Amino acid sequence: MLYIGNFSYNDDSDSKDNYCLMPCVVEAENADEAMEKFADHFQVIRKNSDLLDGAHEIFLDSLCELEGTPSEPVICQWQKIVPALDGLCSITSALPVVDEDNDFANAYGWGEEDDEDEHGHYDDLDDIDEDAMAESEPFLLF
């Protein structure tokens, strides 16, 4: 399977509000193996370059699973960054235009205990629960 992890972090070395987006792709047998490969890769990057120097918490916004290389384009993630009470807030939707009955692609969220879609669509920004979004746990800590 092909896995596309859409990761994000705040660059703490920058004093201004910021939000870094970092998509990453890997082939793996399953989602757990893909997550291990992503984590290992970020550790190597952290050790061997300065790219992630300002990243202390990396969040997984979504994980998309594709059965193979698509012959048609697939939007893997739609994301909007908006102002919030404590800086910036991310609104995310994985596979926003893929039919739910499609078995070619699936999307997963990080730390979800039930079947609710944490990355839903919002018609009105007033519907966003900023407290719930702030409680999301990081995928990786440095």
C-alpha positions as CSV (number, residue, x, y, z in Angstrom):
1,M,0.0,0.0,0.0
2,L,1.0,3.6,-0.5
3,Y,0.6,5.9,2.5
4,I,0.6,9.7,2.5
5,G,1.0,11.2,5.9
6,N,0.1,14.9,6.2
7,F,2.1,16.3,9.1
8,S,2.3,19.7,10.6
9,Y,4.2,21.6,13.3
10,N,4.8,25.1,14.6
11,D,8.4,26.3,14.1
12,D,9.3,27.4,17.6
13,S,12.4,29.1,16.3
14,D,10.2,31.7,14.6
15,S,8.7,34.3,16.9
16,K,5.8,34.9,14.6
17,D,2.7,32.7,14.4
18,N,3.4,30.0,11.9
19,Y,2.3,26.6,10.8
20,C,4.6,24.2,8.8
21,L,3.0,21.6,6.6
22,M,4.9,18.5,5.7
23,P,3.4,15.8,3.5
24,C,5.4,12.5,3.4
25,V,4.9,9.4,1.3
26,V,5.9,5.8,1.9
27,E,5.1,2.3,0.7
28,A,4.3,-0.1,3.6
29,E,2.4,-3.3,4.3
30,N,0.0,-1.5,6.7
31,A,-0.7,1.8,8.5
32,D,1.4,0.8,11.6
33,E,4.4,0.1,9.5
34,A,4.0,3.4,7.6
35,M,3.8,5.3,10.9
36,E,7.0,3.6,12.1
37,K,8.8,4.5,8.9
38,F,7.6,8.1,9.1
39,A,8.8,8.4,12.7
40,D,12.1,6.9,11.9
41,H,12.5,9.2,8.9
42,F,11.8,12.4,11.0
43,Q,14.3,11.2,13.6
44,V,17.0,10.9,10.9
45,I,16.1,14.3,9.5
46,R,16.2,15.9,13.0
47,K,19.7,14.3,13.6
48,N,21.3,15.1,10.2
49,S,19.8,18.5,9.2
50,D,18.5,21.7,10.6
51,L,15.1,21.4,8.8
52,L,13.2,20.4,12.0
53,D,15.2,22.4,14.5
54,G,12.1,24.5,15.5
55,A,9.8,21.5,15.6
56,H,9.2,20.2,19.1
57,E,5.9,18.5,18.4
58,I,4.9,17.1,15.0
59,F,1.2,16.4,14.5
60,L,-0.3,13.9,12.0
61,D,-3.2,15.7,10.4
62,S,-4.3,12.7,8.3
63,L,-3.0,9.5,6.9
64,C,-4.2,8.4,3.5
65,E,-3.9,4.9,2.2
66,L,-4.0,4.1,-1.5
67,E,-4.1,0.6,-2.9
68,G,-1.6,1.6,-5.6
69,T,-0.5,4.5,-7.8
70,P,-3.7,6.2,-8.9
71,S,-4.2,6.7,-12.7
72,E,-6.3,9.8,-11.9
73,P,-5.5,12.7,-9.6
74,V,-6.5,12.3,-5.9
75,I,-6.7,15.2,-3.5
76,C,-5.3,13.6,-0.3
77,Q,-5.8,16.5,2.0
78,W,-7.5,19.9,2.0
79,Q,-6.4,22.2,4.8
80,K,-7.2,25.8,5.8
81,I,-5.2,27.8,8.4
82,V,-7.3,30.4,10.3
83,P,-6.6,32.7,13.2
84,A,-7.6,31.3,16.6
85,L,-7.5,32.6,20.2
86,D,-4.0,31.3,20.8
87,G,-2.5,31.8,17.3
88,L,-3.4,29.8,14.3
89,C,-5.8,26.9,13.9
90,S,-5.9,24.2,11.2
91,I,-9.1,22.9,9.6
92,T,-8.4,19.6,7.8
93,S,-10.2,17.2,5.6
94,A,-8.5,14.0,4.3
95,L,-9.7,12.8,0.9
96,P,-12.3,15.6,0.6
97,V,-13.7,14.5,-2.8
98,V,-13.3,10.7,-2.7
99,D,-16.6,8.8,-2.5
100,E,-17.0,7.0,0.9
101,D,-17.9,3.8,-0.9
102,N,-14.6,3.9,-2.8
103,D,-12.3,1.1,-1.7
104,F,-9.2,2.5,-3.6
105,A,-8.4,5.1,-0.9
106,N,-9.0,5.3,2.9
107,A,-8.1,8.0,5.4
108,Y,-7.2,7.8,9.1
109,G,-6.8,10.3,11.9
110,W,-4.2,10.1,14.7
111,G,-5.4,9.0,18.1
112,E,-9.0,8.4,17.1
113,E,-10.7,6.0,19.5
114,D,-14.0,5.7,17.6
115,D,-15.3,6.0,14.1
116,E,-16.0,9.7,14.2
117,D,-14.2,11.7,11.5
118,E,-12.0,14.2,13.4
119,H,-11.2,15.9,10.1
120,G,-14.7,16.9,9.0
121,H,-15.9,19.7,6.7
122,Y,-16.9,23.0,8.3
123,D,-19.5,25.2,6.6
124,D,-19.1,27.9,9.2
125,L,-15.9,28.7,11.1
126,D,-18.1,29.4,14.2
127,D,-18.7,25.6,14.3
128,I,-15.0,24.9,15.1
129,D,-14.4,23.7,18.7
130,E,-11.0,25.3,19.3
131,D,-10.6,23.6,22.7
132,A,-11.0,20.2,21.2
133,M,-8.6,21.0,18.4
134,A,-6.0,22.2,20.9
135,E,-6.2,18.9,22.8
136,S,-4.9,16.8,19.9
137,E,-1.9,14.8,20.8
138,P,1.4,15.0,18.9
139,F,2.5,12.2,16.7
140,L,6.2,12.8,17.6
141,L,7.9,14.8,20.3
142,F,11.6,16.0,20.1
